[in-house]
Amino acid sequence: MNSESPWAESAQQFQQIFGQSWSQALQSFQKMDLGAQMPMAPALQLSQPKLQALQQQYLKEAQELWAQGLQGAPEVKDKRFVGEGWASNPVAAFSAAAYLLNARTLMGLAEAVEADEKTKARIRFGVEQWMAAMAPSNFLAFNAEAQKKAIETKGESIAKGMQNLLHDITQGHVSMTDESLFEVGRNVATTEGAVVYENELFQLLEYKPLTAKVYERPFLLVPPCINKFYILDLQPENSLIRYAVEQGHRTFVVSWRNPDDSLAHKTWDDYVEDGAMAAIDVVQNITGAEQINALGFCVGGTILSNALAVLAARGDEPVASATFLTTLIDFSDTGILDVFIDEAFVKFREMQMGNGGLMKGQDLASTFSFLRPNDLVWNYVVGNYLKGETPPPFDLLYWNSDSTNLPGPFYAWYLRNFYLENNLIKPGKLTVCGEKLDLNGLALPVYIYGSREDHIVPATAAYASTQVLPGKKRFVMGASGHIAGVINPPAKGKRSHWIRADGKFPSTLDQWLEGATEHPGSWWTDWSGWLKGHAGKQVAAPKGYGKGTKFKAIEPAPGSYVKQKS
């Protein structure tokens, strides 16, 4: 092999340019005062033992990396730096290894901060965001795979990347999938049904029975108003809605309206009384049932819990059983979202929109995406813009991009009373729809589900509902995250779930898990068996939708509200 390889000159230049600055960095870190305050937060002190250990580890690894040089850059297993382009380019491989070393060190510095846990969490979050943004893979000048593709396509990938960038600027968000391939009602949200009631907040969908008989107690699903309902009805094979219909339940679903300026004044009380409570009442009227079964998902579960508590305070018990999927009722542990919540932030939101206005859906969507920046932001920046790729079709990511607004007063009240002050678990502290709420008045049986890797509603937070709801309970933990853990149809045979057979609910999830057993596959079958136990006898399935002229079919499912864009 010729000693003057294509990379030899580049390698020599790289060493000349960066050698001096690298040595200076090592010397600077080596001389760092162990008692120094952290540069990013002057009032914060670093743990001297942790800093000393971090210094030693960094110097050791940095010297080893530099000694290897560009000819022996270590193999990098991070998925951002895999591919022939990175492997065959020693400069790129070295830059990736150096970046990862610096990233580990910065995170170590964050861990060395002597501060309360919330402050440390905020520092960790900030460091993670900065490191995710500064990865060499995000820049064409350093991304060896993108450069390789540009050469192979004779610049076509760069031109396509610019087209993708202009398209995404026009639509207002980074494309996670080819959105042109999906249409609500055509190839997502296709379970057959009809809109049988609507008010200014929601449309009520009734689905066509798929069995000759249905259970006498109808089934109502209350999805989150922060997203559109069809996450529960993406495709026939992974639709929780269709699954419920197939199991013989006369199924109704709340489809929240995507708020515009005409709803900018709506409050939490409105969503409880004119939303969940109105839906319960209409389902009773249509079916003639004294009691129904209900399910709340995420924020929809919080709304449902409030509705049930208001009804209990009024002496009403129209719901026989409730299912709460990845729902926060006790907000003691709000996971990574806690980094955003404090008195100053909540006051700002109250001043900004507490008396009217909209929390824009795209702002909410961006916040949630940056909770996982490498997977949900920079991965698409690299693919769409640097490589000129069109992301593959994926129904879940299409739904994820179909954002919804929230009324400002609703949002601000929710932040203060739940995320900041955790008032729902304090008997009599909250007044909703004119009633003081007390969860101790909810005697109905409940099924509580949490996802093990959920970063929005931590499994520990979902489990916490077992400690504040007094009725007969069943808790199940599933694998995966906030969405993938929930949308896990039995036919796929994927993932696991955990059940504790003795019916005990110790104070923490870890203690509960000590007595739990792992079961392969979906939790849906366990839930279905539980729900049937509360559904009553079977009766002949209805021949049509709604009831009489008051609740007649208005339009086919999925209705028009779900098609409104932010």
Secondary structure, DSSP 8 states (H G I E B T S, - for coil): --SS-TTHHHHHHHHHHHHHHHHHHHHHHHT--TT-B-TT-TT-EE-HHHHHHHHHHHHHHHHHHHHHTGGG------GGG-SHHHHT-HHHHHHHHHHHHHHHHHHHHHHHEES-HHHHHHHHHHHHHHHHHT-GGGSTTT-HHHHHHHHHTTTHHHHHHHHHHHHHHHHTS--SS-GGG--BTTTBS---EEEEEE-SSEEEEEE--SSSEEESS-EEEE--TTS-GGGGSSSGGG-HHHHHHHTT--EEEEEE----GGGTT--HHHIIIIIIIHHHHHHHHHH--S-EEEEEETHHHHHHHHHHHHHHHTT---EEEEEEES--SS-S--GGGGGG-SHHHHHHHHHHHTTS-EE-HHHHHHHHHTTSHIIIIIHHHIIIIIS-------HHHHHHHS---EEHHHHHHHIIIIIIT-GGGSTTT-EETTEE--GGG--S-EEEEEETT-SSS-HHHHHGGGGT--S-EEEEEESS-TTTTTS--GGG--SEEEE-TT----SSHHHHHHT-EEEES-SHHHHHHHHHTTS--EEE--SSSSBTTTB---EETT-SGGG---
